Amino acid sequence: MYLEDNLEMTAKSLRIAEEIKAILESKNGQDLELLTVDDKTTLADYFILVTGTSTTHIKTLADEVIFQLRERLELSPHHVEGADGRRWILLDYGDIVVHIFHPEERDYYSLERLWAKTGNYRNQNSEKQ
């Protein structure tokens, strides 16, 4: 029974991660990536990384994810970091952590490299840039 419950929770987390990804795409988030990290850390099952084009865009992306998940799924983040600075906003939804970066912070911290051995589902739209 525990294995079935665990698989169901993982599938639910993936559906929510895909929903977040769609929300970010609808607001023109750049260089969107969904990283599977469940076999590397207990922090989360998925990291979502996206770049905003300005501090205003970064705040808009974060606000839209928070609003849409609350409206559609009745989910609120457990924790939000960086909303005041708007250069790197982190939304913690438990099994899913959303990182919304300014381009300079994204390059500097390079979380993709840190988690390079994870499953990486890069958004096809980011390939066109």
C-alpha positions, 0 to 999 in steps of 0.5 A: 500500500505504501508504494502505491501511495508514494507513486500516486503522490509522485504522479500528482507532483508531476501534474502540478509541476506541469501546471506550473510550467504551463503558467510560466509559459503563458507569461513568457517565462524564458529558458524554462526547465523542469528538473527531476531531483527526487533521487538526489535530494529529499528537498523536493521531487522537482525543481522548476527553473525559469528566467524573467526578463526584468524584475517586474517580469520576475515578480509577475511570474511569481504572482501568476503562479501563486494566484493560479495555483490558489485559484485552480488547485487551492494550493499556496506555497509553504514559503516564498523567498526573494520577493522583495529583491525580485532577482531570484524568487523561490516558491516552495510548494513542498515536492516542487520548488520554483526558482524564478531568476533574473538572467544574471543570477541564473548564470551565476548560480547555474543550478542546472550544472549543480543538478546536471545528473538529474532528469532535465526536461528543457522547454522546447521554446527555450531552444529557439533563442 
